[in-house]
Amino acid sequence: MRRCALPVTAIALLALSACTSFSENRTGVPGASGPQAAVATAEQEALTLITDGSAVDLAAATSRALFDSSDVAVLARDGDDAGTLLAASAAAGLGVPLLLEDADGAEGETVADELGRLGAGTVLTVGKARADATGPEVVTVPADPAAVADATGLTWSSQEKPGDDPAAAVAALDPAEPVALVAGTSEKHADGRAGALPEVQRAEPLEQTVVVATGAADEVAALASARAAGARVVLTGGETDPRAVPDVVAAAAEGETSSVVVLGTAFADEDGVDWKAETAATGVQLPGGGQTLFPEHFLVALYGHPGTAALGVLGEQPVDAAAQSA
């Protein structure tokens, strides 16, 4: 098991080779040679816990856990809902990590260290985010779907408002059909640094990895990186015992699943979350779903002796009938 404890510490990850380059560049000209940006996902351990820190820390730790390297990264500002949602759309569509800078606009060591580890040469900042100009090349766009599309080369299949459940909207993003998640009205910034990203070569998707998260607001950016890496996401609706959620048990036990990432600060207070996640991966479920009895289930006990009605209800009918009545 690997536990991602914060503040950020270095984690050794084995690299998987990136996909072969696309036959077309961002201009759509077949065979044309343009700037290329490679991405490589990381080999996964059976269980990884990412349960400590702020939304900024969770995003960086998820990037570390799922990506070995990425020439391009996306950056949003913590607390900027419109920018973060559209940045999540861009990250998932491109297949690159999404990081968060602090709400006060300070990039901080967490972001700088992760950009350095990824080897990111280009950063797309969305909305209020402003990357350090002395670091990688920066392409800055407002929280506007058209501006993001121009900078990334993505074509939005639709624009959607996530309402009160942004984590669920991000968890449902399909990299093959990019959707622009929007909150409120589009923003326009005159001080943006216009430009275009290099063409991104997506990495092999982590189809055998399941990310289990509670669906809290501070998980949104981290979930975008999970979808960008091709991992499957299962939300628990706030439940912190993986055994109690039938969908988690089913996903963790699927034949193609080889690794589980538990994401969210709420899991830090769940005693024994590591062995509970391992138990969920057995796939054994109660008749009503899940692996825990309470509070989702209740027990019915029949007492007595078969054939002797005076000793209880079990004696008032055959055993099979008693079981059926229960």
N, C-alpha and C positions, 0 to 999 in steps of 0.2 A: 504494500500500500504506500502511496505517496501522499503526504499532507502538505498543502501549500500554505505555510504560515507566513504572516506578514508582520512587520515590514518585510519588503521583498528580499528574498535570498536567491542566490543562483541555483538553478536546477539543471542537471545534465540531462539532455534529451538526445535521443537517437534520431537522426534525420532520415526521412524518406525522400526519395528523389521526386522532383517536381514533374508535372506533366510536360509532354512535348509541346512545343510552341504552336500557336494557332496558325492556320493557313492564311488568315487575313489580319492586317493590323487595324488600329482603331479607325482609320479612314475608310475601311471596307474595300481597299484595293487588293485583289488577290495577289499573293506573292510579294507584296510590297514590304520593304524592310523598314521598320520603325523602332522606336525605343521599346525595349522589352523589360518586363518586371516579373521575376520568378518568385514563387511561393512554395514552401515545403511544410507539410504538416509533420507532427511529431509522433513517434511510436508511443503507444499508450500502455501504462501499467494497468493491472486488473482493477484497481480502485484508487482514485485520486480525490482528496478532500480539499475544497477551496471554500473555507468557511470563516475567514477572519478579515477584518478591515472594512474600509469604506467602499463606496461604489468605484472609486478610482483604483483602489487596491484589488478589488474583485476583477475588474476589467484587465488589469495588468497580469494578474495571476492566471486568468483563463487564457490569455494570449500565450503566456509561457508554457502552459500545460498542453496546448493544442497545436502551436506553431513552432517549428524549428527555426524558420527564417521567413522573411517577407520583405521584398524590395519596396513595397508600398504599404502604408498603414493609414487608417482614418482616425481623426481626432475630433472629439466633441467636448463641450464643457459640462461638467457636472451641474445639474440644476437647469440647464437649457433644454427643456423638453422637446421643443420643435427641432432644435439642432441635433439632439441625440437620436431622435426617431429617424430623421432623414439620414443621419450618419450611419445608423444601423442598417437602413435599406441599402446604402452604398456599399458598406462593408460586406454584407451578405451577397449582394449582386456581384461584387468583384472577387470575393473569396479571400479577403484580407482581414487582419485583426482590427478591432475598434478599441481605442484607448480613450480615457477621459482625463482632462486636466481638472485641477481643483476649481471649485465654484468661484473663487476670487480671481481666476484667470491665470494663476501661477502654474506653469507646467510641472515643476517639481522634479525631484530625482526619480520618482516612480516611473513617470512617462519617459524621461530622458534615458534612464537605464534600459527600459524595455525597447525603445526605438533602437538603441545601440545594439542590444542583444539580437534583435531581429535583422539588423543590417539594413534598416529602412533608409532608402535614399530619397524617397518622396513621401510627403505627408499631405493628405487632403484634410483640411480643417473645414468643418461645417458649422454654420450658425455663428455663435459668439466665440468659438474656440480660436485661439491665435497661437500657433506653434512658435517656438524660439527660432528667430530668423537666422541664427548662427549655426543651426543644426542642418537637417536634411532640407532639400528643396521643398518649398511650401506652395501648395495650391489652395487658395482660400475662396470659399463660396458661401453665400448666404443660405439660410434654411429655406431654400426654394427648389422644388423638384426640377425645374427647367435648368437652373444653374448647375445643379449636381449632375444632371444628365449630360450637359455640355462638357463638363470637366472630366467625366468618367467614361463617356461613350455608351452608358447604359440606356436601354430603352424601357421605360416603365410600362408594364402591362396594365397598370391601373394606379390610382391614388386612393388611399384609404385612411380614414381617421380611426385610430385604435380605441377611442373612448376612454373608459375608466380602467382598461386592462392592457397597458402598453406591453407588458412582459409577454402576454399571450400572443399579441400581434407580432412581436419580434420572433417568438419561438416558432411561429407558423410561416415565417418567410421562406420562400422557395427560391434558391439561387438560380434555378432554371427559368423562372418567370418573375423577374424583379418587380416588386411593388414599392411605390413611394409612400411611406407612412408620414402623414402630415398632422400637425397639431396647430390649430388656429390658422391664421393667415400667413402667407409667405413673407419672409423678411427680405429686405433689400439693403445692401451695404455698399456704400460708394468707395470704402477703403479696402475692398477685397483685392487680393493679388490674383488676377485672372491667369488662367493657364489650363493645360490639359495633362492628365496623368499618362504615363506610358501604358502600353497594353499589358495587362496582367495575365500571366499564365497560371491558371488555377492549379492547385496541388491535388493530389489524389484525395478524394473525400474520406473522412473518417466514418464510414458507414457502420463500422463495428463498435463505435463508441456511443454510449447513451449518457446524456447530461441530465441529471435530476436536479431540479431547482424548485423553490417554493413559489416563484412568480412575483416576488417583491420588486418594488420599483428600482431598488439599487442593483438589481441583477440585469437590467435591460441591456447595457453595453456588453456585458459578459456573454449574454445569450446571443447577441449579434455575432460575436466571434465564434461561438459554437456553431451557429448555422453557416457562417462563412467557411468553417473548416469541414462542413459536411456531416457533423455529428447530429444525431437525433436528440430532440429535447422532449422531456416529459415534465410537466409542471404538477406539483402536488397540491396546489391551492392552499398553501400555508402549512400543510402537514409536514412534520419533521421526522417521522418514523417511516422510512421507506417501505417497511413491511405492511403498512396500513393502507397503501394506495395500490389497488389492483393493476392500474396501468403501469406503475413502476415495476411491480413484480413480473408482469408479462414482458415488458421491454427488456428488463435485465436478464431474463431467462431465455430470450429468443436465441435460436441456434447461431445466428450471425453475430451476436453481441459478445465481445471479448473484453470490454472495459467499460467501467462506469465512473463518471465524474459527478460528485455531489457538490452542488454549488449553492451558496447562500449563507449569510451570517446566522440565520435562525437555526441552522443545523449545529452550530457551535455549542448550543445549550442542550442538544439531544444526547443524553448519556448513551455511549456505545453505538454511535451512528455507524462506525466502521463495520462492526459485526452484524448490525442490523441490515446494512446494505448487502453484505455478503449472504445473509440469510435470504433476503429478497431474491437474490440471483439464483436460488434453487428452483424458483418457479412454482413451488407448491402453494396452492391457494385453498382457503376454506370455501365451502359451498356458496357463501354469499360474496366471495371475493376477498382478496387480501390475505394476510397471515395473522392478524391480530383479532382477538375476540371483542375487546371493549375499546371505545363505546359503540362501534358500528354494529356489533352483534350482541345477541343475548342467548342464554342457555335455558332450555326447558328440561326439567328433571322429573321423571316419573318414578315413583317409589312403589314398593309392594313385592309380592311373591306371585309368580304366574300360577293361576289355578286356585288361589286363595284370596277371594275378594275382600275378606275382612282385614287383610294386611295392607291394602292400598290399591290404587287404580290399576297397577300392573296385573292384578289378579282378576279384574273385571272383564278382561278381553284377552284374546291371544296376543303373543308378543308382537307379531307383525302388525296387527291392528293398532296396538298401543304406539308403536313407532310411527305409524302413518298419522295417527291423530296428533302426535306431538308436532 
